[in-house]
């Protein structure tokens, strides 16, 4: 029955659109996207937490249309700097975009869209300005916020004033007396330190940017070209030994025998495997081929000529603003230690036993190899000096030595000088071309005093999938695995209380669901070390279609 319904949708819609007639059918199947982010502006090294809300011209289509959301961070040069693949469930999803500490400040844009939305034109996508500030600048003016009034939504705090590192309890309530026809609601919640996240005017909210515009977009395609995606699509090409497309039946085997699929390559060798439920980078073996198999490159939509901007009044200061959450640093360090134990023996290292080994897959999504190293190996940091990037080995809070680590790429030493540094060279390397890297301290580098700042060995991939390979191993990016927002719990004895708590985002929850049977939910978190005001923002939908928003302020002394 579902297959018949989908066939009817595509047949009727494509036929009517081909006639270029304004019609209810195309309008009926329209969907849009909105993202609630934890902050309105960011600094390098921070994380963008977002919650996704899909809008539908026909609300009953929520479980029928797209289940894959593409979220991309566009840099000032109009290039994709970061991306996320979000799984949608009943029109809701969530994810993160990690900003490297080396990310240049500037006016960035987040855009969100589905494959199906591409039929309605790029002007129909979600766009949100995301200023990334220089750490020595801050927003100079607070813009008074006009809180939305919603009699259905209530937020109660257990105290009027809190101390630093004290537990806060908030009760989110759907008012039983006023709910009327209200059956359910889905929210996302952010709590930020107002001194570090200054309220700014003109910010996009669910109240002003969720609903679809009236009428069909002017740049809508004349025919439906892009499909509804219920999962990840694999698009590849099979070439014969004469490098020609060949019609053939292929067997695609998912890693660890998690799935077995039959797929037909057409006369040009193109094959498509639809709606896979996979996460992160997943490996597939292709059997039944007698030549080369490779994946087709991702087809990215164009950008509109004009992108939205958000002008902030900035002020330079003498101190760095919004330090990266120390808990995140610790979590990254633990990940590196585990990886070293599991992977170090898998490579035949020409430079002794490394302290850290990172496989190429672990660096996917980073803008450069230098950015990946800094994010994955906390012992390193990037320092900007006289127009160059210096990759420095850090011990404790101090930078050791005056130089950079020794770097070998495929056993050839990188010779710096003549206007190039190690940081510059690694910043030019694409992580997609890296098989693995090994990081060694002075003791394990085997270089003696020459390795005082450590050693990095870079092993590149010997053959790119883009040129095809006789080894039919394909690596396909799946949905991003969910990441839980972590914050300190000062009630447990194991929590390290010696580190300063300078969080800017105090609490984030991408999805809270309430209904008639469960009209309330309690959330809790601990305050940080800075006294001041905390802004609580709740955004969401009532009855899956009606946007709502609420703000309250908490006082910390």
C-alpha positions as CSV (number, residue, x, y, z in Angstrom):
1,X,0.0,0.0,0.0
2,X,2.9,2.4,0.9
3,X,4.6,1.7,-2.4
4,X,1.4,2.4,-4.3
5,X,1.0,5.7,-2.4
6,X,4.5,6.8,-3.2
7,X,4.1,6.0,-6.9
8,X,0.9,8.0,-7.0
9,X,2.6,11.0,-5.4
10,X,5.5,11.0,-7.9
11,X,3.3,10.4,-10.9
12,X,0.7,13.0,-10.2
13,X,3.2,15.7,-9.0
14,X,5.7,15.2,-11.8
15,X,3.0,15.3,-14.5
16,X,1.4,18.5,-13.2
17,X,4.7,20.2,-12.6
18,X,5.8,19.3,-16.2
19,X,2.8,21.4,-17.4
20,X,4.1,24.4,-15.4
21,X,0.7,25.0,-13.8
22,X,0.3,26.3,-10.3
23,X,-1.4,23.5,-8.6
24,X,-2.4,22.1,-5.3
25,X,-0.4,18.9,-5.7
26,X,3.1,20.4,-5.7
27,X,2.1,22.7,-2.8
28,X,0.6,19.7,-0.9
29,X,3.9,17.8,-0.8
30,X,6.1,20.8,0.2
31,X,8.3,20.6,3.3
32,X,10.7,23.0,5.0
33,X,13.3,23.0,7.8
34,X,14.1,25.1,10.8
35,X,17.0,24.8,13.2
36,X,17.1,25.9,16.9
37,X,20.8,26.5,17.9
38,X,22.1,26.8,21.4
39,X,23.6,30.2,20.7
40,X,23.3,33.0,18.1
41,X,27.1,33.5,17.7
42,X,30.2,31.4,18.4
43,X,33.9,31.4,18.9
44,X,36.5,29.0,17.3
45,X,36.7,25.7,19.3
46,X,33.1,25.7,20.4
47,X,30.3,23.3,19.3
48,X,27.1,24.3,17.5
49,X,24.3,22.2,19.1
50,X,21.1,22.2,17.0
51,X,17.6,20.8,17.0
52,X,15.7,20.4,13.7
53,X,12.0,20.9,13.1
54,X,10.4,20.1,9.8
55,X,7.4,22.0,8.5
56,X,4.8,20.5,6.1
57,X,2.2,22.1,4.0
58,X,0.1,19.0,4.8
59,X,0.9,18.0,8.4
60,X,-0.2,14.4,7.7
61,X,2.9,14.0,5.4
62,X,5.4,14.1,8.3
63,X,5.8,10.3,8.4
64,X,5.8,10.0,4.6
65,X,8.3,12.6,3.3
66,X,12.0,13.0,4.0
67,X,13.9,11.3,6.8
68,X,17.3,12.6,5.9
69,X,18.3,16.2,6.7
70,X,21.5,17.8,5.3
71,X,23.0,20.5,7.6
72,X,26.0,22.5,6.3
73,X,28.2,25.3,7.7
74,X,29.1,27.7,4.8
75,X,32.2,29.8,5.3
76,X,32.7,33.4,4.2
77,X,34.2,32.1,0.9
78,X,30.8,30.4,0.2
79,X,32.4,26.9,0.7
80,X,31.1,24.1,2.9
81,X,33.3,24.1,6.0
82,X,31.4,21.4,8.0
83,X,28.4,19.2,7.4
84,X,26.1,16.8,9.3
85,X,23.7,14.1,8.2
86,X,20.7,14.0,10.5
87,X,18.2,11.3,10.8
88,X,14.6,12.6,11.0
89,X,11.9,10.9,13.0
90,X,8.3,12.3,12.7
91,X,9.8,15.6,11.5
92,X,12.3,16.0,14.3
93,X,16.1,15.5,14.5
94,X,19.2,16.9,16.2
95,X,23.0,17.1,15.7
96,X,26.2,19.0,16.2
97,X,28.8,20.9,14.2
98,X,32.2,21.1,15.9
99,X,34.2,24.3,15.2
100,X,38.0,23.8,15.2
101,X,40.1,26.1,17.3
102,X,41.9,27.1,14.1
103,X,38.6,28.1,12.3
104,X,39.1,31.7,10.9
105,X,36.6,34.2,12.4
106,X,34.0,35.5,10.0
107,X,30.3,35.5,8.9
108,X,29.3,31.9,8.5
109,X,25.9,30.5,7.4
110,X,24.1,27.3,8.5
111,X,21.8,25.9,5.8
112,X,19.5,22.9,6.1
113,X,17.6,21.0,3.4
114,X,16.4,17.6,2.3
115,X,16.8,16.0,-1.1
116,X,13.1,16.5,-1.7
117,X,13.4,20.3,-0.9
118,X,15.8,20.7,-3.8
119,X,12.9,20.3,-6.2
120,X,11.5,23.6,-4.7
121,X,14.7,25.6,-5.3
122,X,17.6,26.7,-3.1
123,X,15.7,29.8,-2.0
124,X,13.4,27.4,-0.1
125,X,16.2,26.1,2.1
126,X,16.8,27.1,5.7
127,X,19.6,29.7,6.2
128,X,20.8,31.2,9.4
129,X,23.7,33.6,9.9
130,X,26.3,32.2,12.4
131,X,28.9,34.8,13.2
132,X,32.2,33.3,14.5
133,X,34.0,35.9,16.5
134,X,37.7,36.5,17.1
135,X,38.3,35.3,20.7
136,X,39.5,38.9,21.7
137,X,36.2,40.4,20.6
138,X,32.8,40.4,22.3
139,X,29.3,41.8,21.6
140,X,29.2,45.3,23.0
141,X,25.4,45.9,23.1
142,X,22.7,43.8,24.7
143,X,19.4,43.9,22.8
144,X,16.3,43.7,25.0
145,X,14.3,40.6,24.1
146,X,10.5,40.7,23.8
147,X,9.4,37.4,25.2
148,X,6.6,35.6,23.5
149,X,3.5,34.9,25.5
150,X,2.0,31.4,25.4
151,X,-0.6,30.5,28.0
152,X,-0.2,26.8,27.3
153,X,3.5,26.7,28.1
154,X,4.8,27.3,31.6
155,X,8.3,27.2,33.0
156,X,8.9,27.1,36.8
157,X,12.2,27.2,38.7
158,X,12.6,25.7,42.2
159,X,14.4,28.8,43.5
160,X,14.6,32.5,42.7
161,X,18.4,32.9,43.2
162,X,21.1,30.2,42.9
163,X,24.7,30.0,44.0
164,X,27.5,28.9,41.7
165,X,27.8,25.2,41.1
166,X,24.3,24.7,42.6
167,X,21.7,22.4,41.2
168,X,18.8,24.0,39.2
169,X,15.5,22.3,38.7
170,X,13.1,23.5,36.1
171,X,9.5,22.2,35.5
172,X,8.2,22.5,32.0
173,X,4.4,22.3,32.0
174,X,1.5,22.2,29.5
175,X,-1.2,24.0,31.3
176,X,-4.1,21.5,31.7
177,X,-6.7,24.2,32.3
178,X,-5.8,26.1,29.1
179,X,-4.7,23.4,26.7
180,X,-8.0,23.1,24.9
181,X,-7.4,20.9,21.9
182,X,-3.7,20.6,22.7
183,X,-2.7,16.9,22.5
184,X,1.1,16.9,22.3
185,X,4.2,19.2,22.2
186,X,7.9,18.7,21.3
187,X,10.5,21.2,22.5
188,X,14.2,21.9,22.6
189,X,15.8,23.8,25.6
190,X,18.9,25.9,25.8
191,X,20.3,27.6,28.9
192,X,23.1,30.1,28.4
193,X,25.2,32.5,30.5
194,X,23.9,35.9,29.4
195,X,27.2,37.6,30.1
196,X,29.0,35.2,27.7
197,X,26.1,34.8,25.2
198,X,24.8,38.4,24.8
199,X,21.2,38.7,23.5
200,X,21.2,40.2,20.1
201,X,18.4,41.7,18.1
202,X,17.1,40.3,14.8
203,X,17.8,36.7,15.7
204,X,15.8,34.0,13.9
205,X,13.4,32.1,16.1
206,X,10.8,29.4,15.5
207,X,8.1,32.0,15.7
208,X,9.4,34.0,12.7
209,X,11.1,31.4,10.6
210,X,9.3,28.1,10.9
211,X,6.2,28.4,8.8
212,X,6.3,27.8,5.0
213,X,5.9,30.9,2.8
214,X,2.6,31.2,0.9
215,X,2.7,29.9,-2.7
216,X,5.4,27.9,-4.5
217,X,9.0,29.2,-4.6
218,X,9.9,31.2,-7.8
219,X,13.0,29.0,-8.5
220,X,11.1,25.7,-8.3
221,X,12.3,23.1,-10.8
222,X,9.9,22.4,-13.8
223,X,10.1,18.6,-13.0
224,X,10.6,16.6,-9.8
225,X,14.3,15.6,-10.1
226,X,15.3,14.8,-6.5
227,X,13.7,11.9,-4.6
228,X,12.2,11.5,-1.1
229,X,15.0,9.9,1.0
230,X,14.0,7.6,3.8
231,X,17.6,6.6,4.4
232,X,21.2,6.9,3.1
233,X,21.6,6.4,-0.6
234,X,24.7,4.7,-2.1
235,X,25.4,6.0,-5.7
236,X,28.3,4.3,-7.5
237,X,29.7,3.3,-10.9
238,X,30.9,-0.1,-12.1
239,X,33.4,-0.1,-14.9
240,X,34.6,-3.0,-16.9
241,X,38.3,-3.8,-17.3
242,X,38.2,-1.6,-20.4
243,X,37.0,1.3,-18.3
244,X,33.5,1.3,-19.8
245,X,30.2,1.3,-18.0
246,X,28.8,-2.2,-17.9
247,X,25.3,-3.5,-17.1
248,X,25.7,-6.1,-14.3
249,X,24.2,-7.5,-11.1
250,X,26.3,-6.7,-8.1
251,X,26.2,-8.0,-4.6
252,X,26.9,-5.4,-1.9
253,X,27.9,-6.7,1.5
254,X,27.8,-4.4,4.5
255,X,30.7,-4.6,7.0
256,X,30.5,-7.5,9.5
257,X,27.7,-9.0,7.4
258,X,25.2,-6.5,8.8
259,X,23.4,-6.4,5.4
260,X,23.4,-8.1,2.0
261,X,22.0,-6.4,-1.0
262,X,21.5,-7.1,-4.7
263,X,21.8,-4.1,-7.0
264,X,21.6,-3.7,-10.8
265,X,24.2,-1.5,-12.6
266,X,22.7,0.0,-15.8
267,X,24.2,0.3,-19.2
268,X,26.5,3.1,-18.1
269,X,27.6,1.2,-15.0
270,X,25.6,3.4,-12.5
271,X,24.0,1.7,-9.6
272,X,22.0,3.0,-6.7
273,X,21.3,1.4,-3.3
274,X,18.5,3.2,-1.5
275,X,17.5,3.9,2.1
276,X,20.3,2.4,4.1
277,X,20.1,2.7,7.9
278,X,23.8,3.3,8.6
279,X,25.7,5.6,11.0
280,X,29.1,7.3,10.6
281,X,31.5,5.7,8.0
282,X,30.4,2.2,7.0
283,X,32.4,-0.2,4.8
284,X,30.9,-2.2,2.0
285,X,32.3,-5.0,-0.1
286,X,31.1,-5.3,-3.7
287,X,31.1,-8.8,-5.2
288,X,30.2,-9.8,-8.8
289,X,32.3,-7.1,-10.5
290,X,35.1,-7.8,-13.0
291,X,36.6,-4.3,-13.1
292,X,36.5,-1.2,-11.0
293,X,33.9,0.1,-8.6
294,X,33.8,3.6,-7.0
295,X,31.3,5.9,-5.4
296,X,30.0,9.0,-7.2
297,X,30.9,12.3,-5.6
298,X,28.3,14.1,-3.5
299,X,26.1,16.5,-5.5
300,X,25.9,19.7,-3.5
301,X,23.2,22.3,-4.2
302,X,24.3,25.8,-5.4
303,X,24.1,28.8,-3.1
304,X,21.7,31.7,-3.8
305,X,23.3,34.9,-4.9
306,X,22.4,36.6,-1.7
307,X,22.8,35.1,1.7
308,X,21.4,36.5,5.0
309,X,23.8,38.4,7.3
310,X,23.8,39.4,10.9
311,X,25.7,42.6,11.9
312,X,26.9,42.6,15.5
313,X,28.3,45.5,17.4
314,X,31.7,44.2,18.6
315,X,34.2,45.5,21.1
316,X,37.9,44.4,21.4
317,X,39.0,43.4,24.8
318,X,42.3,42.3,26.5
319,X,41.1,38.8,27.4
320,X,40.0,35.8,25.6
321,X,36.3,35.1,25.7
322,X,34.4,31.8,26.1
323,X,37.0,29.1,26.9
324,X,36.2,25.7,25.4
325,X,34.4,23.5,27.9
326,X,37.1,21.5,29.9
327,X,34.8,18.5,30.0
328,X,34.9,18.3,26.2
329,X,38.7,18.4,26.2
330,X,38.8,15.6,28.7
331,X,36.4,13.5,26.6
332,X,38.5,14.0,23.5
333,X,41.7,12.9,25.4
334,X,40.0,9.7,26.6
335,X,39.0,8.9,23.1
336,X,42.6,9.2,21.9
337,X,43.9,6.9,24.6
338,X,41.4,4.2,23.8
339,X,42.1,4.5,20.1
340,X,45.8,4.1,20.7
341,X,45.3,0.9,22.6
342,X,43.1,-0.6,20.0
343,X,44.8,0.5,16.8
344,X,48.5,0.9,17.4
345,X,49.3,-2.7,16.5
346,X,47.5,-2.5,13.2
347,X,50.2,-0.5,11.4
348,X,53.9,-1.3,10.8
349,X,55.4,1.9,12.0
350,X,58.8,2.9,10.6
351,X,59.4,5.2,13.7
352,X,59.1,3.0,16.7
353,X,55.9,2.7,18.9
354,X,53.7,5.8,18.6
355,X,51.8,7.3,21.5
356,X,48.7,8.0,19.4
357,X,47.4,6.5,16.1
358,X,44.5,8.0,14.2
359,X,42.9,6.2,11.3
360,X,41.8,8.3,8.3
361,X,38.1,7.6,9.1
362,X,38.5,9.4,12.5
363,X,39.4,12.6,10.7
364,X,36.5,12.7,8.3
365,X,34.6,16.0,8.3
366,X,37.6,18.3,9.3
367,X,38.6,21.0,7.0
368,X,42.3,20.1,7.0
369,X,44.7,17.6,8.5
370,X,46.0,20.3,10.9
371,X,42.5,20.9,12.2
372,X,41.9,17.2,12.7
373,X,45.2,16.8,14.7
374,X,44.4,19.7,17.0
375,X,40.8,18.3,17.6
376,X,41.8,14.7,18.2
377,X,45.2,15.1,19.9
378,X,44.8,17.7,22.8
379,X,48.6,17.8,23.2
380,X,48.8,20.0,20.1
381,X,47.5,23.5,19.4
382,X,47.6,25.8,16.4
383,X,49.1,29.3,16.9
384,X,48.8,32.0,14.3
385,X,52.0,34.1,13.9
386,X,52.9,36.6,11.2
387,X,50.5,35.1,8.7
388,X,51.5,31.5,9.3
389,X,50.1,28.6,11.4
390,X,52.5,27.0,13.9
391,X,51.6,23.5,15.2
392,X,53.0,23.5,18.7
393,X,53.3,20.6,21.3
394,X,51.7,21.7,24.6
395,X,52.6,20.4,28.0
396,X,50.2,21.5,30.7
397,X,49.5,25.2,30.2
398,X,52.8,26.0,28.5
399,X,54.1,25.6,24.9
400,X,57.3,23.6,25.1
401,X,60.3,24.6,22.9
402,X,60.4,27.1,20.1
403,X,59.8,24.8,17.2
404,X,57.2,22.5,15.6
405,X,57.2,18.7,15.6
406,X,59.2,16.8,13.0
407,X,56.8,15.6,10.3
408,X,57.3,12.7,7.8
409,X,54.8,12.2,4.9
410,X,55.2,8.7,3.5
411,X,58.7,8.5,5.1
412,X,59.8,11.7,3.4
413,X,60.6,14.5,5.9
414,X,58.8,17.8,5.6
415,X,61.5,20.5,5.2
416,X,60.1,23.8,6.4
417,X,61.4,27.3,5.7
418,X,61.1,29.7,2.8
419,X,57.9,31.0,4.1
420,X,56.2,27.6,5.1
421,X,55.7,26.0,8.5
422,X,54.6,22.5,9.5
423,X,51.2,24.0,10.4
424,X,51.0,25.6,7.0
425,X,51.8,22.3,5.2
426,X,49.3,20.2,7.3
427,X,46.7,22.8,6.9
428,X,46.8,22.3,3.1
429,X,46.3,18.5,3.4
430,X,42.8,17.0,2.9
431,X,42.0,14.4,5.6
432,X,40.2,12.3,3.0
433,X,43.6,11.5,1.4
434,X,45.1,10.2,4.7
435,X,45.3,6.5,5.6
436,X,46.5,7.1,9.1
437,X,48.8,9.3,11.2
438,X,51.1,8.4,14.1
439,X,52.1,10.8,16.9
440,X,55.1,10.2,19.1
441,X,56.6,12.2,21.9
442,X,60.3,13.0,22.2
443,X,60.9,9.7,24.2
444,X,59.2,7.5,21.7
445,X,60.2,9.3,18.5
446,X,63.6,7.8,18.4
447,X,65.0,11.1,17.2
448,X,66.6,12.2,20.5
449,X,66.9,15.9,21.0
450,X,65.7,16.5,17.4
451,X,62.3,15.2,18.5
452,X,61.9,17.5,21.5
453,X,58.7,18.8,20.0
454,X,57.4,15.4,19.0
455,X,57.1,13.5,15.7
456,X,54.1,13.1,13.4
457,X,54.2,10.4,10.7
458,X,51.5,10.8,7.9
459,X,50.6,7.8,5.8
460,X,48.6,8.8,2.7
461,X,46.1,6.6,0.9
462,X,47.9,4.7,-1.9
463,X,44.9,4.9,-4.3
464,X,41.8,7.1,-4.2
465,X,38.3,5.6,-4.6
466,X,37.7,8.5,-7.0
467,X,39.8,6.8,-9.6
468,X,38.3,3.4,-9.1
469,X,40.0,0.4,-7.5
470,X,40.2,-3.3,-8.2
471,X,39.7,-3.9,-4.5
472,X,35.9,-3.4,-4.2
473,X,35.8,-1.8,-0.8
474,X,33.5,1.2,-0.5
475,X,33.2,3.6,2.4
476,X,29.9,5.4,2.7
477,X,29.0,8.2,5.2
478,X,25.9,7.5,7.2
479,X,23.9,9.4,9.7
480,X,25.9,11.2,12.3
481,X,25.7,9.2,15.6
482,X,23.8,11.1,18.3
483,X,26.0,13.0,20.7
484,X,24.7,13.7,24.2
485,X,25.3,17.2,25.7
486,X,27.5,16.6,28.8
487,X,27.7,19.0,31.8
488,X,29.2,18.6,35.3
489,X,27.3,16.8,38.1
490,X,28.7,18.3,41.3
491,X,26.8,15.9,43.5
492,X,29.0,13.0,42.6
493,X,32.4,12.5,44.4
494,X,34.2,11.5,41.1
495,X,33.6,14.9,39.5
496,X,36.8,16.9,39.2
497,X,36.1,20.2,41.0
498,X,39.6,21.6,40.7
499,X,39.0,22.9,37.2
500,X,37.3,26.3,36.6
501,X,33.8,25.9,35.2
502,X,33.4,28.6,32.5
503,X,30.6,27.1,30.4
504,X,28.7,29.5,28.1
505,X,26.1,26.9,27.3
506,X,24.9,25.6,30.6
507,X,22.3,23.1,29.4
508,X,21.1,21.8,26.1
509,X,18.3,19.3,25.4
510,X,17.3,18.9,21.7
511,X,14.1,17.1,22.4
512,X,11.5,17.1,25.1
513,X,8.1,15.5,24.4
514,X,4.9,16.2,26.4
515,X,1.4,15.0,25.8
516,X,-2.0,14.7,27.6
517,X,-0.8,11.8,29.6
518,X,2.5,13.4,30.4
519,X,1.9,17.2,30.6
520,X,5.1,18.0,32.7
521,X,8.8,17.3,32.6
522,X,11.5,18.2,35.1
523,X,15.0,19.0,33.9
524,X,18.0,19.8,36.0
525,X,21.6,21.1,35.7
526,X,24.3,22.7,37.7
527,X,25.3,26.4,37.5
528,X,28.9,27.3,36.6
529,X,31.4,29.6,38.3
530,X,30.3,32.9,36.8
531,X,27.6,34.8,38.7
532,X,25.0,36.7,36.6
533,X,21.9,35.9,34.6
534,X,21.1,32.6,32.8
535,X,18.7,32.8,29.9
536,X,16.4,29.8,29.5
537,X,14.9,29.4,26.0
538,X,12.3,26.8,25.1
539,X,11.3,26.5,21.4
540,X,9.1,23.9,19.9
541,X,5.8,22.8,18.3
542,X,2.3,22.2,19.7
543,X,0.3,19.5,18.0
544,X,3.2,19.1,15.6
545,X,2.3,22.3,13.6
546,X,2.0,25.3,15.9
547,X,5.3,27.0,16.8
548,X,5.8,28.2,20.4
549,X,8.6,29.9,22.3
550,X,9.2,30.9,25.9
551,X,12.1,32.6,27.8
552,X,12.8,33.1,31.5
553,X,15.9,34.4,33.3
554,X,17.6,32.8,36.3
555,X,19.9,34.7,38.8
556,X,23.2,33.2,39.9
557,X,25.1,35.0,42.7
